[in-house]
């Protein structure tokens, strides 16, 4: 595996360009800051007698989580801050989640065992109003960086087995690891046709016979599966089941933030490729394509090449397939399989209600099954929840049939109103309208 490195030019080149003031009145802030931090890193190397170290920019930033990699790498190091470039102090990135507040330090991290320095800075962008990250590496040769990168990828792969790697933010550095739960297929109520297609098209994709087929055909070992259907109908549950059945396959889940862009998509795609065999899950593909140009998405996807015959599975979902460009969902090689997850039929609705509601009379069950035609699993779950709330509101600990029938009618009415569209509010608040004159 080779490492994509670009040796940065000496900061003197910037000074020469600045001297040509008549031809170049100003430089972009990003150029100035990059040259400044490059000069600071070179001064640090010279001060520590590392004149033989070269400075590189790593196009694929696999060193974004070095804080959690130090122990597995056998390194004992800490971030050493640089003096402020202007008045003030360097800023650090911070990642907030439900359980921890993780700070991404700025400065220099010297990995003496691997003979690599990692330098990181943040500055605020006036365009996006967010922190921009600049990461440089310094080492005697590109080979030293490549060796470190390969070790990091191997450690990350080992750590992320049986975990979801959830990508939430821009920049390629914000990942959360969430353990995958064990899900029995019997816990899912799936139409036989859907279950068979998931087994054949997804679960069997990483088996040796399939790998041999791709090798024989001499085509990239990559497959795209697009699941579509009404919301609340089990697409996410199917994905969780797939992750449970394939615990040894790394799985990335893309849930991008508002600032997510084309460059971030390329970082995610590269990380997916590097962990092959691996899966990449994109939930609400139509939303992502509202943030990233369709042509850009297709170009990045078409440029992903598999490594050493290792499979790459792309699994995407959408509630609105009609909103997708035909170039996305009607082109083998991008999404080879387009699979509908339909609304539950009568048998599925009966099986779900029997599982959730024990002790219900046969007449009530039959009524619920018949009257919930056209509703999704999420609506059936709401009937179960709402009927319990009605019972509790009446001072009872147990549901009665009337609670279920009343909840069913309320959910059905709500779904019908939502389908027709809500009445537009008046231009003036209630009570402030002028009286009509007769």
N, C-alpha and C positions, 0 to 999 in steps of 0.2 A: 504494500500500500504506500503510495507516495503522498507527500504533503504539499499542498499548494501554497508556496511561499513567494513573496515579492520583496526583494531587498529595496529598502527605502534609500533614496538619494540623499546626499549630504545636505545639511541645512544651509551650507554656503550658497547652494543654488538659489535658495529663497532670497538671500541677501543680494545676489546679483540681479534678480528680477526686480526687487524693490528699488534698486538703483536706477532702473529704467522708468522713472516716475512719469515721464511724458507719454510712454507707450502703455503703461499699466498703472492707472491711477489708484487702484485698490485691488485687494485679493479677497476671495471669499473667506469667511471666518473659519470654516472647516479646514482650509488649507493652512492658514496661519497657525491654528491651534495644533494641527498635526505636526507641522514643522517645529513648533515650540516644544512639544512633548518629546519629539525625536531628539532634538538637541539636548533636552534635559536627561534623557536616557543615556545618550552618548557621554555626557558629563559624568553621570553616575558610574558608567563602566570605566571611564578613564580614572576616576577617583579611587576605584577599587581594583585597579591594575588588571582590567579585563579588556585591554586594547585589541586583543585578537577576536573579540566577540563581534559578530555581525548582527544588525538589527533587521528584523523582518516584520511584515504585516501578514497575519494569517487570515486568508480570505474566508475559510470555514472555521469559525471560532469554537473549537472543541474544548477550550480551556476556560469557559465561562463559569464553571462551578468548581474551580480549583480548591476552594476552601474545604469542600467535603472530600476531596481526592487526596489530601496530603497523607493521611494515615495509611490508606491502601497502597500508596506509592512508596511508603517507607521514608517520607521526607519530613523533616522538622524545620519549618520555616514560618515566618509571619510577614505580613505586609509592612514594608518600610515606606513611610510617607515621604513625598518630595516637598521641598520648600514651595510655598505658593508662587505661582507664576506672576500674578498681579497682586493687588492688595486683597487679602482674604485667605481662605484655605480651600483646598480641593474638596469637592463634594463626593459622597459615596452613594451608590445605588441601594435601594431598599425594596425588599419584596415582602408584601403583607399577605398572609393567608389566614385561615381560620384558627390555626394553632400556634404559629410562630411568626416572629418578625425577624427576617433574615437580612443582614446588611452585607452588601457587596462592596468590599473595601477598594480604595484606589491607592495607587503607589506601585511599588516593586516587590515582587515575590521571587526570591532566589531559591531555586531548587538545585542545591549544590550536588546532590547525588546524580542528577541527570544533566548537569551543566547547562541549565536553561533558566533564563530570567523571564518572567511574565510581568509586563508593565501595563497598567490599566488606569484610564482617566475617564471622568465624566464631565460634560459641560452641557449647559442648557441651550436648546435650539429655539431660536426666535420664530421658526416656522411652525413647529409642532408643539411648542411649549412643553417639551418632555426632555429627559436627559438623554444625551447622545453618548455612546460608549466608543472609546478608542482603545484597542488592545494591541500591543506590540510584543514581540518576543525577541530575545537576544540569545545567541548561542554561537559556539565556534563554527558550526556548520549546519546546513539544513537537515543532515542526517540525525543530529542530536534532537531536533524538534520532532522529526518523524518518529523516532523511537519513543519519545515521551507521549506523543499523540496516540500511537498504537497501544501503549499500556493503558492510557486513559479510556480508550474505547473498549478495551477488553474488560476493564474494571466496571465501567458503566453498564456494559451488557450483563455482567454477572449480577450486579446490584439491582438491575431493573427487571430481571426475570420474575414473572408472576406479579408484575406491577404495571399500572397504567402510567405512562409518561404524559402528563397533561400539559399542553402548551397553552398558556393563557395570555401572554403578552408579546410585545414586539421586541425585536433585537435578538431573538434566538437564545436568550439567557434565562428566561423565566419558565422553569419547569417545576411541576409538582409530581411527586411520586405517591400514588395511591394503590394500596394492595387490592388485587383482584379477588372478589369473593367467589366461592364455589357455588355454582348454579347447576342443579340437575335439570336435564332437558324435560323431565316430566313436570317440572314446575312451570314450564311455559306451555301455553295453549296455542299451538300452531297448526295451521292447516297442513295436512300431510304433504301437499305439493311444495309448500314453502320450506318445510323441514328437510325434504329431500334435496331441494336446490341448495340450501345452506350447507348441507353435508357435502354435496358433490362439488360445488363451486368454491367454497371457502375452506371448510375444515380439511378437505383432502388436498388442498393446494400445496401444502408443504410436505407432502409425502414423497418418498423416493420415486415411485412410478411416475408421478406427475413431473418431477424434476427431470427424469430420464426422457420423458416425452418432449419437454422444452429443449433439451440438449439435442435430441434427434432432429427436431424441426429447425434447430439453429436460429431460434428467435429469443429475444430477451425474456428471462424468467420473471415476468411481471404480469399482474392481472388487476383489473379494476372492476369493482362490484358497486352498483348504485341501487340502493333500496329506496323506494318511494311509497307513499301512502298517506292517509289522513293522520294528523297529529294524535298522539296519545294511543297509538295502536300497536305498540310493541317493538318498534325499531330499535330503541335504546336497549330494551331487554334482550333482544337478539344479539346485539353487540356484546353485552355483558356475558352472555352465554358463550359466545365465540371466544372471548378472552379467558373464560374459565376452562374451556376445552383445550386451549393452546397455551398453557402456562409457560412453556419454554421459548415462546416466540415474543420478542419485544414488541410492544404495542404503544404507538404514539397517538394521542387524541388531541386534535387541533380544535381549540376553542378560543379563537383570536379576540383580542381587545379592539377597541375602536380605532387605535392608532396603527393596527396591523397593516403592512403594506407588501409590495412585491418583493423587496429585499428580504423581508422576514420570511416570506413563503419559501424563497430559495434556501434560506438557512435550515428551515424545517425539513424540506425535501432532502437536503444533503445529509442531515442527521438520520433521517429514515434510511437512506441508501447505505450509510456507513454501518448501520446496525443489522443489515441483512444477514439471515432471513428475518424479516420484520414486517409489521403491519402499520399502516397509517390510516387513522379514522378521521374523517371530516364530517362533523355533524352540521346540518343545515348548509349544504353546499351552496344553495342560492344566495344565502346571506354572505358567505365568503366572497362570492363572485360580484357582490355589490361593493366590496372593498378593494378587490383586486381585478384588474382588467381581464376579460375572458381570454384574449390572445396571450397575455402574459402567463396566465395560469396554464394554458395548453402548452406554451413553449417550455415552461419550466418542467411540466410533467413529461413532455416528450423527450426532454434532455436527460431524464433520470435513467441511468444505465445500471444494470445489475452487476454484482461483483462475484467472480468465482462461482457462478452458477447458483447463487443464493437467491431465494425467492423474495419478491416484494409484492405485497398485497395492499391495494388501496381500496378502502371501504368507505363509501360516502352515503349520506342520507339526505333526503329532501322531502318536505311536505308539499312542495309545489313544482312538480316536474315540468309543468307547462311553462314555467318561467325560465327554464334553462335553454341555452343556445343549443341547437341541434348538433353543433360541432363537439359539444361536451357529452351528451347522452346518446348519440347515435353514431359512434365511431369506435369499432373494435381497436384495441391497442391503448385506448384511454379508459373507457368503461366497457369492458367486454360483456358484462352481464348487467342487465337492467331488470330488477326484480320488484314486483309489487307486493307490499304487505297489506292485504285488503282488510276491510272492516270485518269484524267477526260475524260468521254466519250463525244460523240458528243453533247448530250443534256446539259451536264455540261459546256462544252466549250461555247456553244451558250449563255447559261444563264449568264455566267461570262462576256462575251464580251458585251452583251446587257446592263448589269448593269454598266460597266465601260465606255462604248463608246456610248453616245447618239448622234443621228443624222447621224449615219453611213448608207450608202445605203445598200439595201438588197443584192445586188450582192457582195459588198465588205465583208459584214458579212458572207455570204455563203462561199466565198473564204477563209476567215480567219478560219472558222470552219473546213473546209475540209483540209486545208494545215497545221493545227496545230495538227493533229493526232499524238499521241505519246509524246506530250509536256505536262509538268506539269503546275500547276497554277502559279508557279513562273515565267515560261517562258511567259505565257499570260500577267502577270503583266509587265514584261520587254517590251513586245510589246507596251503596253499602254504608259509606260514611254518613251521609245525610240522614238516612233512616235511624242510625244510632244516635245522632244528635237530637232527632225528634223524640225518640224514646226517652233520652235523658232529660229533655225539656219538659216532658210529661211526668217526670219523677219515677220512671221505670228503668230497671237495669237490663231488661230484655226487650228486644224488638217484637212487635206484633205485626201481623200481615198488613194492617192498615198503615203502619209506619212505612213499610216498604212501598206500598202502592202510592202513598202520598209523595214520598221521595222520588219515585219514578216519574210521576206527573210533573213535579217541579223541575227535574233535570231535563225532561223532554221539552217542556215549555221554554226553558232557558236556552237549550240548543236550537230550538226553532227560531227564537228571537234573534240569536246571534247570527243565524244563517240569513235571515231577512235583512239584517242591519238595524242598528239602533236609531231611534228617532233623534234627529238633530236637535240640540238644545236651542231655546229661544235666544234671539239676539240680546234681549234685556233680561235681567234676573226676574224671577217670579215676584210679583207684587209691585214692580216698578214700571209696569207698562202703563202708558197713558190711557185714560178711559176713552172709549170710542164715543164719538159725538153722533147723536141721532139727528 
